[in-house]
């Protein structure tokens, strides 16, 4: 079994002075631990000093150290934008400190069966203030998430002060065992773009497409950060509904935009589609729905999609999703569509959908026959909804287009 990390949303609807004091000390512990770490002080010595100086439980200090140990040098706590507001005199010194220290967290441990300092007990959160000192605060947890809170499992609790100062947003991070999922017969490949996500559902055995479609999500591009997260969850729910209906596993492209340079990297930021957040949500939400999820490289799928779009009667994005599905199911077929001959030592792109010769002639002739069957078959676009059945394309290639608006 693979453990999935699930963040359970919760909330506290009032401000508590004791929690505010803990947030100030927790923020101080993070800054002090960060400075002492870069001075070369040992981890145990840091925890020992800060526990004695701040007079708070050591579990808070451990969590504070873990949150800053991977930060690069010269990090700005609270954010650079907040620091600029203070430098320009837009906010007072007290307001700057209040906004900067707006976080409180404590990790859980399995041997403690939960969380030592921030423990969920029924409808209350017990906050430990010191040795034999604690308070209980009412907390709201949605009913559908309570089944993940088991008494014998550890969980991490993170409190974040709300912007208006009226309460706290709480996240409870738990480890959930991924349910056993049967091997699906189909693949649902996604082509993620700015404002829309195209998909193709393909049979694994015959590589025949079952359905093509598109999720219209243009609102995500221009939405604010909080609303963008909500819309992304709705989009993932709709992807899960289509995949469950057709009995398919979901495959998304894993982009490495960190290593891109120039205009391509800038476009990923300007377009406003947070692909990392979307893949992060799908990685835990789809398995909980009983849908297998994988991430694969989608290199060269757009090039193959541009060649297949006209014969298939589709746009480039849907054809790219179909090429991505072929790459996931049968990689040798995908490399042949790219035009790489395996019997050439230098790997020159020479065949480009032509007949083969040499050691790979039989394989390439078989692929040509499959390609001719797909490309010469009459393509027909018809609108459909997920309630119209699970039928395939039959002997001819029948493209069923689904338009979904998020």
C-alpha positions as CSV (number, residue, x, y, z in Angstrom):
1,X,0.0,0.0,0.0
2,X,1.1,3.5,-0.8
3,X,0.3,6.3,1.7
4,X,-1.3,9.4,0.3
5,X,-1.0,12.7,2.1
6,X,-4.5,14.3,2.4
7,X,-4.9,17.9,3.7
8,X,-8.3,18.1,5.5
9,X,-9.7,21.6,5.6
10,X,-11.0,22.9,8.9
11,X,-11.5,26.2,10.6
12,X,-11.6,28.1,13.9
13,X,-14.1,31.0,13.8
14,X,-12.7,33.2,16.6
15,X,-9.4,34.7,17.6
16,X,-7.7,33.3,20.7
17,X,-5.1,35.4,22.6
18,X,-3.2,32.3,23.7
19,X,-2.9,31.1,20.1
20,X,-1.7,34.6,19.0
21,X,1.0,34.5,21.6
22,X,2.1,31.0,20.4
23,X,2.2,32.2,16.8
24,X,4.5,35.0,17.8
25,X,6.8,32.6,19.6
26,X,6.6,30.0,16.7
27,X,7.6,32.7,14.2
28,X,10.5,33.8,16.4
29,X,11.6,30.1,16.6
30,X,11.6,29.8,12.8
31,X,13.7,32.9,12.3
32,X,16.2,32.0,15.1
33,X,16.5,28.4,13.9
34,X,17.2,29.6,10.4
35,X,19.9,32.0,11.5
36,X,21.5,29.4,13.8
37,X,21.5,26.7,11.2
38,X,23.4,28.9,8.7
39,X,25.9,29.6,11.5
40,X,26.7,25.9,11.6
41,X,25.1,25.1,15.0
42,X,24.0,21.5,15.5
43,X,20.3,20.7,15.2
44,X,20.0,19.3,18.7
45,X,21.7,22.3,20.2
46,X,19.3,24.6,18.3
47,X,16.3,22.8,19.7
48,X,17.7,22.7,23.2
49,X,18.5,26.5,23.2
50,X,15.2,27.6,21.7
51,X,13.1,25.4,24.0
52,X,14.8,26.9,27.0
53,X,14.6,30.5,25.7
54,X,11.1,30.6,24.3
55,X,9.5,28.4,27.0
56,X,7.3,26.4,24.6
57,X,7.1,22.6,24.0
58,X,9.9,21.1,22.0
59,X,7.5,19.7,19.4
60,X,6.8,23.3,18.2
61,X,10.6,23.9,17.9
62,X,11.1,20.7,16.0
63,X,8.4,21.7,13.5
64,X,9.8,25.2,13.2
65,X,13.2,23.8,12.4
66,X,11.9,21.3,9.8
67,X,10.1,24.2,8.1
68,X,13.2,26.2,7.5
69,X,16.0,23.6,7.2
70,X,15.7,23.5,3.4
71,X,15.4,27.3,2.8
72,X,18.1,29.0,0.8
73,X,20.3,31.7,2.3
74,X,18.9,35.3,2.6
75,X,15.3,34.2,2.9
76,X,12.7,36.9,3.8
77,X,10.2,35.7,6.4
78,X,6.7,37.1,5.8
79,X,7.4,37.7,2.1
80,X,9.1,40.4,0.2
81,X,5.9,42.2,-0.6
82,X,5.1,42.7,3.1
83,X,8.7,44.0,3.7
84,X,8.3,46.5,0.9
85,X,5.0,47.8,2.5
86,X,6.9,48.3,5.8
87,X,9.8,50.1,4.1
88,X,7.4,52.5,2.3
89,X,5.5,53.2,5.6
90,X,2.2,51.7,4.4
91,X,1.9,49.6,7.5
92,X,3.0,50.1,11.1
93,X,5.7,48.1,12.8
94,X,3.1,46.3,15.0
95,X,1.1,45.4,11.9
96,X,4.2,44.1,10.1
97,X,5.0,41.8,13.1
98,X,1.4,40.6,13.3
99,X,1.3,39.7,9.6
100,X,4.7,38.1,9.6
101,X,3.9,35.8,12.5
102,X,0.7,34.3,11.3
103,X,1.5,30.6,11.3
104,X,1.4,27.8,14.0
105,X,2.1,24.2,13.2
106,X,3.0,21.0,15.0
107,X,3.9,17.7,13.4
108,X,2.5,14.4,14.5
109,X,4.2,11.1,15.4
110,X,3.1,7.6,15.1
111,X,4.3,6.6,18.5
112,X,2.1,9.4,20.0
113,X,-1.0,8.2,18.2
114,X,-1.9,11.6,16.8
115,X,-0.4,15.0,17.7
116,X,1.1,15.9,21.1
117,X,0.6,19.7,21.1
118,X,-2.3,20.2,18.6
119,X,-4.7,17.3,19.2
120,X,-8.2,16.8,17.8
121,X,-10.6,15.6,20.4
122,X,-14.2,15.4,19.1
123,X,-15.2,18.9,18.0
124,X,-12.4,20.7,19.8
125,X,-8.7,21.4,19.2
126,X,-6.6,21.0,22.3
127,X,-3.7,23.5,22.1
128,X,-0.8,22.8,24.5
129,X,0.7,26.0,25.9
130,X,3.4,24.6,28.2
131,X,4.0,21.9,30.8
132,X,0.5,20.7,31.9
133,X,-1.0,23.9,30.3
134,X,-3.5,23.7,27.5
135,X,-6.7,25.2,26.2
136,X,-9.6,23.7,24.1
137,X,-10.9,25.6,21.1
138,X,-14.0,24.7,19.1
139,X,-13.0,23.6,15.5
140,X,-15.2,22.8,12.5
141,X,-14.2,19.8,10.4
142,X,-16.5,18.7,7.5
143,X,-18.2,15.3,8.1
144,X,-16.9,13.7,4.9
145,X,-13.3,14.1,6.1
146,X,-13.8,12.8,9.6
147,X,-13.3,9.2,8.5
148,X,-9.7,9.9,7.8
149,X,-9.0,10.9,11.4
150,X,-8.2,7.7,13.1
151,X,-7.1,7.4,16.7
152,X,-4.1,5.3,15.9
153,X,-2.7,7.5,13.1
154,X,-0.5,10.5,13.3
155,X,-1.5,13.8,11.7
156,X,0.1,17.3,11.4
157,X,-2.0,20.4,12.2
158,X,-1.3,23.8,10.6
159,X,-3.0,27.0,11.7
160,X,-3.0,30.1,9.5
161,X,-4.5,33.4,10.7
162,X,-7.2,34.7,8.4
163,X,-6.6,38.0,6.6
164,X,-9.4,39.7,8.5
165,X,-8.1,38.4,11.8
166,X,-11.4,36.7,12.7
167,X,-10.3,33.2,13.3
168,X,-7.9,30.7,11.7
169,X,-7.8,28.4,8.7
170,X,-6.7,25.0,9.7
171,X,-5.2,22.1,7.7
172,X,-4.9,18.6,9.1
173,X,-2.4,16.5,7.1
174,X,-3.0,12.8,7.4
175,X,-1.5,9.7,5.7
176,X,-4.2,7.6,4.0
177,X,-3.6,4.2,2.4
178,X,-4.3,4.2,-1.3
179,X,-7.1,1.7,-2.1
180,X,-6.4,-1.2,-4.3
181,X,-7.5,-0.4,-7.9
182,X,-8.0,-3.0,-10.6
183,X,-6.0,-2.7,-13.8
184,X,-8.2,-0.4,-16.1
185,X,-8.8,-1.3,-19.8
186,X,-8.5,2.3,-21.0
187,X,-6.3,5.4,-20.6
188,X,-7.5,9.0,-20.3
189,X,-4.7,11.2,-21.5
190,X,-4.8,14.9,-20.6
191,X,-3.4,17.8,-22.6
192,X,-3.4,20.8,-20.2
193,X,-3.5,24.3,-21.8
194,X,-4.3,27.8,-20.8
195,X,-8.1,28.0,-20.3
196,X,-8.9,24.5,-21.4
197,X,-7.9,20.9,-20.8
198,X,-8.3,18.4,-23.7
199,X,-8.5,14.7,-23.2
200,X,-8.7,11.4,-25.1
201,X,-9.9,8.1,-23.8
202,X,-8.2,5.2,-25.7
203,X,-8.4,1.4,-25.5
204,X,-5.2,-0.2,-24.3
205,X,-5.5,-3.3,-26.4
206,X,-6.4,-1.9,-29.8
207,X,-5.3,1.8,-29.4
208,X,-8.7,2.8,-30.7
209,X,-10.0,6.1,-29.4
210,X,-13.3,5.9,-27.5
211,X,-14.0,9.6,-26.9
212,X,-12.4,13.0,-27.2
213,X,-13.4,16.0,-25.2
214,X,-12.5,19.3,-23.7
215,X,-12.9,21.0,-20.2
216,X,-13.4,24.7,-20.6
217,X,-11.8,26.3,-17.5
218,X,-11.0,29.9,-18.7
219,X,-12.1,31.3,-15.3
220,X,-9.1,29.7,-13.6
221,X,-6.7,31.9,-15.6
222,X,-7.9,35.2,-14.3
223,X,-9.2,34.1,-10.9
224,X,-7.7,35.2,-7.6
225,X,-5.6,32.7,-5.7
226,X,-8.2,31.4,-3.4
227,X,-10.9,31.1,-6.1
228,X,-8.4,29.5,-8.4
229,X,-7.8,26.7,-5.9
230,X,-11.6,26.1,-5.7
231,X,-12.0,26.0,-9.4
232,X,-9.1,23.6,-9.8
233,X,-10.8,21.2,-7.4
234,X,-14.0,21.4,-9.4
235,X,-12.0,20.7,-12.6
236,X,-10.3,17.6,-11.0
237,X,-13.8,16.4,-9.9
238,X,-15.1,16.6,-13.5
239,X,-12.0,14.8,-14.8
240,X,-12.6,12.0,-12.2
241,X,-16.3,11.7,-13.3
242,X,-15.3,11.2,-16.9
243,X,-12.6,8.7,-16.0
244,X,-14.8,6.7,-13.7
245,X,-17.6,6.6,-16.3
246,X,-15.3,5.1,-19.0
247,X,-13.3,2.9,-16.6
248,X,-10.0,4.6,-17.5
249,X,-6.9,5.6,-15.6
250,X,-5.8,9.3,-15.9
251,X,-2.4,10.2,-17.2
252,X,-1.1,13.8,-17.1
253,X,2.1,15.3,-18.5
254,X,4.8,16.2,-16.0
255,X,6.3,19.5,-17.0
256,X,9.7,20.6,-15.7
257,X,9.3,24.3,-16.2
258,X,12.0,25.1,-13.6
259,X,14.7,24.2,-16.1
260,X,13.2,26.2,-19.0
261,X,14.7,29.4,-20.1
262,X,13.5,32.4,-22.0
263,X,10.0,33.0,-23.3
264,X,8.6,29.5,-22.7
265,X,9.2,29.7,-19.0
266,X,7.6,33.2,-18.8
267,X,4.5,32.0,-20.7
268,X,3.9,29.3,-18.2
269,X,3.6,32.0,-15.5
270,X,1.6,34.5,-17.6
271,X,-1.0,32.0,-18.8
272,X,-2.2,31.5,-15.2
273,X,-2.7,27.7,-15.2
274,X,-1.0,26.3,-12.1
275,X,-0.2,22.9,-13.5
276,X,1.7,21.9,-10.4
277,X,-1.3,22.6,-8.1
278,X,-3.6,20.7,-10.5
279,X,-1.3,17.7,-10.6
280,X,-0.9,17.8,-6.8
281,X,-4.6,17.7,-6.3
282,X,-5.1,14.9,-8.8
283,X,-2.3,12.8,-7.2
284,X,-4.4,12.3,-4.0
285,X,-8.0,13.0,-5.0
286,X,-8.3,10.6,-7.9
287,X,-6.9,7.5,-6.1
288,X,-9.4,8.2,-3.2
289,X,-12.1,8.0,-5.9
290,X,-10.8,4.6,-7.0
291,X,-9.1,6.0,-10.2
292,X,-5.5,5.3,-11.0
293,X,-3.4,8.3,-11.7
294,X,0.1,8.5,-13.3
295,X,2.4,11.3,-14.5
296,X,4.5,10.8,-17.7
297,X,6.6,12.9,-19.9
298,X,4.6,14.3,-22.8
299,X,7.6,15.2,-25.0
300,X,7.0,15.3,-28.8
301,X,3.2,14.7,-28.3
302,X,2.4,18.1,-29.8
303,X,4.5,17.3,-32.9
304,X,2.7,14.0,-33.5
305,X,-0.7,15.7,-32.7
306,X,-0.1,18.3,-35.4
307,X,0.4,15.5,-37.9
308,X,-2.6,13.5,-36.8
309,X,-5.1,16.4,-36.4
310,X,-6.1,16.8,-40.0
311,X,-6.5,13.1,-40.9
312,X,-8.5,12.6,-37.7
313,X,-10.6,15.7,-38.1
314,X,-9.6,17.1,-34.7
315,X,-7.9,20.1,-33.4
316,X,-4.2,19.9,-32.4
317,X,-4.8,19.6,-28.7
318,X,-7.2,16.6,-28.9
319,X,-4.8,14.9,-31.3
320,X,-1.9,15.6,-28.9
321,X,-3.9,14.0,-26.1
322,X,-4.4,10.9,-28.4
323,X,-0.7,10.8,-29.2
324,X,0.1,11.1,-25.5
325,X,-2.2,8.1,-24.8
326,X,-0.4,6.1,-27.5
327,X,3.0,7.0,-25.9
328,X,1.8,5.7,-22.5
329,X,0.2,2.5,-23.9
330,X,2.7,1.5,-26.6
331,X,5.9,3.4,-26.6
332,X,7.4,1.6,-29.7
333,X,4.4,2.7,-31.7
334,X,4.9,6.3,-30.6
335,X,8.6,6.2,-31.5
336,X,7.7,5.0,-34.9
337,X,5.2,7.8,-35.4
338,X,8.1,10.2,-34.5
339,X,10.0,8.7,-37.4
340,X,13.0,7.2,-35.5
341,X,14.5,4.0,-37.0
342,X,15.8,1.6,-34.4
343,X,18.3,0.0,-36.9
344,X,20.2,3.3,-37.4
345,X,23.1,3.8,-35.1
346,X,22.8,7.6,-35.1
347,X,19.1,7.7,-34.6
348,X,18.4,10.1,-37.4
349,X,14.8,11.2,-37.8
350,X,14.5,9.8,-41.4
351,X,11.5,7.7,-42.0
352,X,8.7,10.2,-40.9
353,X,5.7,7.8,-41.4
354,X,7.3,6.0,-44.4
355,X,7.9,2.3,-45.0
356,X,10.9,0.7,-43.3
357,X,13.7,-1.5,-44.3
358,X,16.4,-3.5,-42.6
359,X,16.0,-5.1,-39.2
360,X,12.8,-3.2,-38.3
361,X,11.0,-3.6,-41.6
362,X,8.4,-6.0,-40.3
363,X,7.6,-3.9,-37.3
364,X,7.4,-0.7,-39.4
365,X,5.1,-2.3,-42.0
366,X,2.8,-3.5,-39.2
367,X,2.7,0.1,-37.8
368,X,2.0,1.5,-41.3
369,X,-1.0,-0.8,-41.6
370,X,-2.3,0.3,-38.2
371,X,-1.7,3.9,-39.1
372,X,-3.6,3.6,-42.4
373,X,-6.5,2.0,-40.6
374,X,-6.7,4.9,-38.2
375,X,-6.1,7.8,-40.7
376,X,-8.1,6.5,-43.6
377,X,-11.2,5.7,-41.6
378,X,-14.0,8.3,-41.9
379,X,-13.9,10.6,-38.9
380,X,-17.2,11.7,-37.5
381,X,-17.7,14.3,-34.8
382,X,-20.8,13.9,-32.7
383,X,-21.6,15.6,-29.4
384,X,-22.2,13.3,-26.5
385,X,-22.6,13.2,-22.8
386,X,-21.2,10.7,-20.3
387,X,-24.7,9.1,-20.0
388,X,-24.7,7.8,-23.6
389,X,-22.9,4.6,-22.7
390,X,-19.4,3.1,-22.9
391,X,-19.3,1.9,-26.4
392,X,-16.2,2.0,-28.6
393,X,-15.6,3.2,-32.1
394,X,-16.5,-0.1,-33.9
395,X,-14.7,-0.9,-37.1
396,X,-14.4,2.7,-38.2
397,X,-13.0,5.6,-36.2
398,X,-15.9,7.5,-34.7
399,X,-14.9,10.6,-32.7
400,X,-17.3,11.6,-30.0
401,X,-16.6,15.1,-28.7
402,X,-17.5,16.1,-25.1
403,X,-17.6,19.8,-24.1
404,X,-17.5,20.4,-20.4
405,X,-17.5,23.8,-18.8
406,X,-16.0,24.3,-15.3
